[in-house]
Amino acid sequence: MCKGGGGVAGEKGIRVLCSVIGAGQWSEVEYLFPPYYTVKTDFATYALKRFLDDKGTPTDTVVIFGVESAAWAIVDKYLPEAKRKVIPEVKYQREVDDAFRTIKEALLELGPCTLVLDLTHGYRHHSFFLLLMGVYLSMLGRLELEAVYYAMLPWKEDRAEFLNLKPFLVLLDTVMNAKIFKGTMHAVGISEIRSTIEEERNDLGRRNLIREASSLYHIEGILKGLEELDTQLSVNFTPGIAKKAAEISQRTRELLPEVDKSYPYLVPFLESISSDLGALGELSQRPLWEMELEYAERCLRLGRLTSAAINLREGLVSWACHRWSGCPERKCESEGECVINGREYRERLTFALDAVARKQMVIPDEEFLQCATLYNKVSDLRNKICHGYLGHEEGVTRGRIEKKLRELLDSLRETFKGGRP
């Protein structure tokens, strides 16, 4: 969970338990790992290592950070094999940089690794630094941050339950992915989130928390839909994009109250995605050519120039096909999609448009001639973009391409005269 790009992303390497300790002495506590596993000890990191080993996910290395005067004796007692890393107390701003370097270098020395953090015993700000560095390096793809634990000991009690803070890692991932979706209309990182949700669901099932597990199952369905949507976005299947977006948005709105009760960490992400998809899904109620033009404009605003060019060309073809092809079903207007054999109509029509534009064919229809001229301009720009401007002398600059796309978009809207041929 909480993976990033670059570096060693995808390489798990060794499993590392990483902890911090402060000074002083601790009393023996019964550490609980829900639902039943307990360990009595005065060192939380040792209890966590026992738990991980016994549940079949042992760690290869233990790394512990602390100041010079930290309670290293307890490390010698329980985990003498642990690697010690001394960090400054961080009383002053300049020591923040030193702590940053020490923690960063210690984690990077491990190479590709899967990291489990224990934030129980250290000074509060040291635990905070360790967590920040773990998240930071995982986002860069330098390690995989698998879990974060903290043992909560209530005042004057001798039993502390280990809290799994992993859902907050899900929260961080989903915030990033929601931002990426808003900026690019690509639903990235969904498979990793689905994997984490599946693990959580299985854990809830083992604890007989059926209602919560059922809620996560429905969330997995939404995430699977987002993966399908991402495929459609990648290939510019505009009718499918609009319909899938509307479907996911509606399903998400229906599930939000239940999700809020059982797994609230995903609610902000789902609310954001639902809002964006709702606006995209509204296009499904419009004729195909309008849908494609509106989607082209969205892509143009987001800098997705290839998708914008493709949809401009397809939008013009959809409008012209409805106007002149003789297709009897005309689903492009009534249902916003092309019939199964519509490809034949579209290919014949584009052949005619191209031939008329190149003056290889003469058709005594002024409107068709204007459409063919516009089609030639749109196709020419689309082809340049899709073929990487190879063999063209003109420079490839975003401003120039966006200007041409905007001009063509305006011309198509004028040609469509309000969207009805």
C-alpha positions in Angstrom: 0.0 0.0 0.0 1.0 3.6 -0.4 3.3 3.0 -3.4 4.7 5.5 -5.8 6.4 5.7 -9.1 10.1 5.3 -10.0 12.9 3.8 -7.9 12.2 0.2 -7.0 8.4 0.2 -7.1 7.1 -3.4 -7.4 10.2 -4.9 -5.7 9.3 -6.1 -2.2 12.7 -7.2 -1.0 13.2 -7.9 2.7 10.5 -7.4 5.3 11.6 -4.8 7.9 10.0 -3.9 11.3 11.0 -0.3 12.1 10.4 1.3 15.5 11.4 4.3 17.7 12.1 4.3 21.4 12.4 7.1 24.0 13.9 7.2 27.4 12.7 5.9 30.8 11.3 2.5 31.8 8.0 0.8 30.9 5.8 -1.5 32.9 4.7 -4.9 31.7 1.6 -4.6 29.6 -0.7 -7.1 28.0 -0.6 -6.2 24.3 -3.7 -7.2 22.4 -4.0 -7.9 18.6 -7.7 -8.2 17.8 -9.5 -10.4 18.2 -7.6 -12.8 20.5 -3.8 -12.7 20.2 -2.0 -11.3 23.3 1.6 -10.9 24.4 2.7 -9.8 27.9 5.9 -7.7 27.8 7.2 -4.2 28.6 8.4 -3.6 25.0 5.7 -3.1 22.4 8.0 -3.7 19.4 8.9 -7.1 20.7 5.1 -7.9 21.1 4.5 -6.8 17.5 7.4 -8.9 16.2 6.0 -11.9 18.0 2.6 -11.3 16.5 3.9 -10.9 13.0 6.0 -14.0 13.3 3.2 -16.1 14.6 0.7 -15.0 12.0 3.0 -16.1 9.2 4.4 -12.7 8.1 7.8 -12.6 9.8 10.2 -9.8 9.4 13.8 -10.2 8.3 15.3 -7.2 10.0 14.4 -4.9 12.9 15.6 -1.2 12.8 15.1 1.0 15.9 15.7 4.8 16.0 16.3 6.6 19.3 18.5 9.3 20.9 21.8 8.5 22.6 20.1 8.4 26.0 17.2 6.2 24.9 16.3 3.0 26.7 18.6 0.8 24.6 18.8 -1.7 27.4 15.3 -3.0 26.7 16.4 -3.5 23.0 19.3 -5.6 24.2 17.0 -7.6 26.4 14.3 -8.4 23.8 15.7 -7.7 20.3 19.5 -7.8 20.5 19.8 -8.4 16.8 18.1 -5.1 16.0 20.0 -2.4 14.1 20.3 0.8 16.2 20.1 4.2 14.6 20.8 7.3 16.7 18.9 10.4 15.9 19.0 13.9 17.4 16.5 15.0 20.0 15.2 17.5 17.5 14.9 20.4 19.9 15.9 22.9 17.3 15.0 23.5 13.6 18.5 22.6 12.4 18.1 19.1 14.0 15.1 18.5 11.9 17.3 18.3 8.8 19.7 15.9 10.6 16.9 13.6 11.7 15.5 13.7 8.1 18.9 12.6 6.7 19.5 9.9 9.3 16.0 8.3 8.9 16.1 8.6 5.1 19.6 7.1 4.7 18.8 4.3 7.2 15.7 3.2 5.3 17.4 3.5 1.8 20.3 1.4 3.0 17.8 -1.5 3.3 17.3 -1.5 -0.4 13.9 -2.7 -1.8 11.9 -3.6 1.3 8.5 -4.0 2.7 8.2 -1.8 5.8 6.1 -2.3 9.0 6.2 0.7 11.4 5.6 0.6 15.2 5.1 4.1 16.6 4.4 3.2 20.2 7.4 4.0 22.3 9.2 6.9 20.8 9.1 10.6 21.5 6.0 11.8 19.7 7.9 13.9 17.2 10.3 11.1 16.4 7.3 8.8 15.6 5.9 11.5 13.4 9.2 11.9 11.5 9.5 8.2 11.0 5.9 8.0 9.7 6.4 11.0 7.3 9.6 9.5 5.9 8.0 6.1 5.4 5.1 7.6 3.5 7.5 9.9 1.6 9.8 7.1 0.4 6.8 4.8 -0.4 5.3 7.5 -2.6 8.6 7.8 -4.5 8.5 4.0 -5.0 11.7 3.4 -2.9 9.9 1.0 -0.5 6.5 -0.5 0.2 4.8 0.7 3.4 2.7 -2.2 4.4 1.4 -1.3 7.8 1.6 1.2 10.6 0.9 0.1 14.2 0.4 2.0 17.5 -0.4 0.4 20.8 -2.9 2.5 22.8 -2.5 2.2 26.6 -5.4 3.9 28.4 -4.5 5.8 31.6 -3.8 3.5 34.6 -4.6 0.4 32.7 -2.3 -2.6 31.9 -3.8 -3.7 28.6 -3.0 -2.0 25.3 -4.6 -2.8 22.0 -2.5 -2.5 18.9 -4.2 -0.1 16.5 -3.7 -0.8 12.8 -3.4 2.6 11.2 -3.3 1.1 7.7 -6.6 2.6 6.7 -5.0 6.1 6.9 -2.5 4.9 4.3 -5.5 4.0 2.1 -6.8 7.6 2.8 -3.5 9.1 1.5 -3.5 6.9 -1.6 -7.1 7.7 -2.4 -6.5 11.5 -2.0 -3.7 11.3 -4.4 -5.7 9.2 -6.9 -8.7 11.5 -6.7 -6.4 14.5 -7.4 -4.9 12.6 -10.4 -8.3 11.8 -11.7 -9.5 15.4 -11.5 -6.3 16.5 -13.4 -6.0 13.8 -16.0 -9.2 11.7 -16.0 -7.2 8.6 -15.4 -8.2 6.3 -12.5 -4.7 5.2 -11.5 -3.7 3.0 -8.6 -7.1 1.4 -8.2 -5.8 -2.2 -8.2 -3.6 -1.5 -5.2 -6.5 0.0 -3.3 -8.7 -2.9 -4.3 -6.0 -5.3 -3.0 -5.9 -3.5 0.4 -9.7 -3.4 0.7 -9.8 -7.2 -0.1 -7.3 -7.8 2.7 -9.4 -5.7 5.1 -12.5 -7.5 4.0 -11.0 -11.0 4.6 -9.8 -9.8 8.0 -13.2 -8.6 9.0 -14.7 -11.9 7.8 -12.3 -13.9 10.0 -13.5 -11.7 12.9 -17.2 -12.4 12.0 -17.8 -8.7 11.3 -20.2 -9.6 8.5 -21.8 -6.2 7.9 -18.5 -4.4 7.7 -17.1 -7.1 5.3 -20.2 -6.9 3.1 -19.7 -3.1 2.8 -16.1 -3.5 1.7 -17.3 -6.1 -0.9 -19.5 -3.4 -2.4 -16.7 -0.9 -2.4 -14.6 -3.4 -4.3 -17.3 -3.5 -6.9 -17.1 0.3 -7.3 -13.3 0.1 -7.6 -13.6 -2.6 -10.2 -16.0 -0.4 -12.2 -13.3 2.4 -12.0 -10.8 0.0 -13.4 -13.1 -0.7 -16.3 -13.7 3.0 -16.8 -10.0 3.7 -16.9 -9.7 1.2 -19.8 -12.4 3.0 -21.7 -10.8 6.4 -20.9 -7.5 5.0 -22.2 -9.0 4.0 -25.6 -11.4 7.0 -25.9 -14.5 4.8 -26.0 -16.6 7.9 -25.3 -20.1 6.2 -25.2 -18.8 3.6 -22.7 -17.1 6.3 -20.7 -20.3 8.3 -20.2 -22.5 5.3 -19.4 -20.0 3.7 -17.0 -19.4 7.1 -15.3 -23.1 7.5 -14.7 -23.4 4.0 -13.4 -20.5 4.3 -11.0 -21.6 7.7 -9.7 -25.2 6.5 -8.9 -23.9 3.3 -7.2 -21.4 5.3 -5.2 -24.0 7.7 -3.9 -26.2 4.8 -2.9 -23.4 3.2 -0.9 -21.9 6.3 0.8 -24.0 6.1 4.0 -23.1 2.5 4.5 -19.4 3.1 3.7 -19.4 6.0 6.2 -20.4 3.5 8.9 -18.0 0.7 8.1 -15.0 2.2 6.4 -15.1 6.1 6.6 -11.5 6.5 5.3 -12.7 6.0 1.7 -15.7 8.4 1.9 -13.8 11.6 0.8 -12.3 9.7 -2.2 -15.7 8.3 -3.2 -17.5 11.6 -2.8 -14.9 13.3 -5.0 -15.0 10.6 -7.6 -18.8 10.4 -7.6 -19.1 14.2 -8.2 -16.6 14.1 -11.1 -18.2 11.0 -12.6 -21.7 12.5 -12.2 -20.8 15.4 -14.4 -19.2 13.0 -16.9 -22.1 10.7 -16.8 -24.6 13.5 -17.8 -23.1 13.2 -21.3 -24.8 9.8 -21.7 -28.1 11.6 -22.2 -27.0 13.4 -25.2 -26.6 12.5 -28.9 -23.3 10.8 -29.7 -21.7 13.8 -31.6 -22.6 16.2 -28.7 -21.1 13.7 -26.3 -17.9 13.5 -28.2 -17.5 17.2 -28.6 -18.2 17.9 -24.9 -15.7 15.2 -24.0 -13.2 16.7 -26.4 -13.5 20.0 -24.6 -12.9 18.4 -21.2 -9.8 16.7 -22.6 -8.6 20.0 -24.1 -9.0 21.7 -20.7 -6.9 19.0 -19.0 -4.2 19.0 -21.7 -5.1 15.6 -23.0 -4.6 16.7 -26.5 -4.6 13.3 -28.3 -7.9 12.4 -26.7 -9.3 15.9 -27.7 -8.2 15.5 -31.3 -9.6 11.9 -31.5 -13.0 13.0 -30.2 -13.2 16.0 -32.4 -12.7 13.8 -35.5 -15.1 11.1 -34.2 -17.7 13.8 -33.3 -17.7 15.2 -36.8 -18.0 11.7 -38.3 -20.9 10.9 -36.0 -22.8 14.0 -36.9 -22.1 13.5 -40.7 -23.0 9.8 -40.4 -26.4 10.7 -38.9 -26.9 13.4 -41.6 -25.9 11.5 -44.7 -25.1 7.8 -44.2 -28.7 6.5 -44.4 -28.3 4.4 -41.2 -31.9 3.3 -40.4 -31.5 2.8 -36.6 -30.0 6.2 -35.7 -29.0 5.1 -32.2 -26.4 7.8 -32.2 -29.2 10.3 -31.6 -31.6 8.2 -29.4 -29.1 6.3 -27.3 -25.8 8.0 -27.8 -24.1 5.1 -29.3 -23.2 3.6 -32.7 -25.0 0.5 -34.0 -23.0 -2.8 -34.4 -22.6 -2.4 -38.2 -22.2 1.4 -37.9 -18.5 1.1 -38.6 -19.3 0.3 -42.3 -21.4 3.4 -42.6 -18.7 5.5 -40.9 -16.0 4.1 -43.2 -17.9 4.7 -46.4 -18.8 8.3 -45.2 -15.2 9.2 -44.2 -14.0 7.8 -47.6 -16.4 10.2 -49.3 -15.5 13.1 -47.1 -11.9 12.6 -47.8 -12.4 12.2 -51.5 -14.5 15.4 -51.7 -12.0 17.4 -49.6 -9.2 16.3 -52.0 -11.3 17.0 -55.0 -11.2 13.4 -56.1 -15.0 13.3 -56.0 -17.5 16.0 -56.8 -20.8 16.1 -54.9 -23.3 18.9 -55.7 -24.1 19.5 -52.1 -22.6 22.7 -50.5 -23.2 21.6 -47.0 -21.4 18.3 -47.6 -18.5 20.2 -49.2 -18.2 22.4 -46.2 -18.3 19.4 -43.9 -15.6 17.6 -46.0 -13.4 20.7 -45.8 -13.7 20.8 -42.1 -13.2 17.0 -41.8 -10.0 17.4 -43.7 -8.7 20.0 -41.2 -9.7 17.9 -38.2 -8.3 14.7 -39.6 -5.0 16.4 -40.6 -4.5 17.7 -37.0 -5.6 14.4 -35.5 -3.2 12.4 -37.7 -0.3 14.7 -36.8 -0.9 14.3 -33.1 -1.5 10.6 -33.2 1.6 10.0 -35.3 3.8 12.2 -33.1 4.3 14.9 -35.7 6.9 12.7 -37.4 7.9 14.1 -40.7 6.4 17.6 -40.1 8.5 20.7 -40.0 6.3 22.7 -37.7 7.3 22.9 -34.1 5.4 21.0 -31.5 4.2 23.5 -28.9 1.3 23.1 -26.5 0.0 26.6 -27.2 -0.1 26.2 -30.9 -1.8 22.8 -30.8 -4.4 23.9 -28.2 -5.2 27.0 -30.3 -5.9 24.8 -33.4 -8.0 22.3 -31.4 -10.0 25.2 -29.9 -10.6 26.7 -33.3 -11.7 23.4 -34.7 -14.0 22.8 -31.7 -15.7 26.1 -32.3 -16.1 25.4 -36.0 -17.7 22.1 -35.3 -20.1 23.6 -32.9 -21.1 26.2 -35.5 -21.5 23.5 -38.1 -23.7 21.4 -35.8 -25.9 24.4 -35.3 -26.9 23.5 -31.7 -26.2 19.8 -32.0 -28.9 18.6 -34.4 -28.1 17.9 -38.0 
